[in-house]
Amino acid sequence: MAEFYHRILGWKIMGDQDDFAMIQGEGVPIVFWKVAGHQAPTWPDSASPKQFHLDLMVDDLDEAEARCLEAGATKADHQPGTHWRVLLDPAGHPFCITHPS
């Protein structure tokens, strides 16, 4: 997960152990903990709700989507709007890319 978000955000990997990893840009770091038996959320189905959600601001949706897909994301089947794209990270967590309106 740290490698994926490092690739799309450009943040530095600050720690990489067997059970956790951390990335940091300017400000607050993001820490990823290994969870035994992890099951990805089934967004938009609330039977297995989101565990977290990131909205990433981008200048160009098509370019950002291509970069995320190349890094290992997949595009969610359900796309509820046109001003953002819902993608799934390699562990299945949904996140959005959007641009300022």
MOFEN-V747551 format. One record per residue. N is the residue number from 1. RES is the residue in three letters. BURIAL is 1 if it has 16 or more other ideal C-beta (glycine too) atoms within 10 Angstrom, else 0. Layout:
BEGIN
n: (N,N)
res: (RES,RES)
burial: (BURIAL,BURIAL)
END
This chain:
BEGIN
n: (1,2,3,4,5,6,7,8,9,10,11,12,13,14,15,16,17,18,19,20,21,22,23,24,25,26,27,28,29,30,31,32,33,34,35,36,37,38,39,40,41,42,43,44,45,46,47,48,49,50,51,52,53,54,55,56,57,58,59,60,61,62,63,64,65,66,67,68,69,70,71,72,73,74,75,76,77,78,79,80,81,82,83,84,85,86,87,88,89,90,91,92,93,94,95,96,97,98,99,100,101)
res: (MET,ALA,GLU,PHE,TYR,HIS,ARG,ILE,LEU,GLY,TRP,LYS,ILE,MET,GLY,ASP,GLN,ASP,ASP,PHE,ALA,MET,ILE,GLN,GLY,GLU,GLY,VAL,PRO,ILE,VAL,PHE,TRP,LYS,VAL,ALA,GLY,HIS,GLN,ALA,PRO,THR,TRP,PRO,ASP,SER,ALA,SER,PRO,LYS,GLN,PHE,HIS,LEU,ASP,LEU,MET,VAL,ASP,ASP,LEU,ASP,GLU,ALA,GLU,ALA,ARG,CYS,LEU,GLU,ALA,GLY,ALA,THR,LYS,ALA,ASP,HIS,GLN,PRO,GLY,THR,HIS,TRP,ARG,VAL,LEU,LEU,ASP,PRO,ALA,GLY,HIS,PRO,PHE,CYS,ILE,THR,HIS,PRO,SER)
burial: (1,1,0,1,1,1,0,1,0,0,1,0,0,0,0,0,0,0,0,0,1,1,1,1,0,0,0,0,0,1,0,1,0,0,0,0,0,0,0,0,1,0,1,0,0,0,0,0,0,0,0,0,0,0,0,1,0,1,0,0,0,0,0,1,1,0,0,1,0,0,1,0,1,0,0,1,0,0,0,0,0,0,0,1,1,1,1,1,1,0,0,1,1,1,1,1,1,1,0,0,0)
END
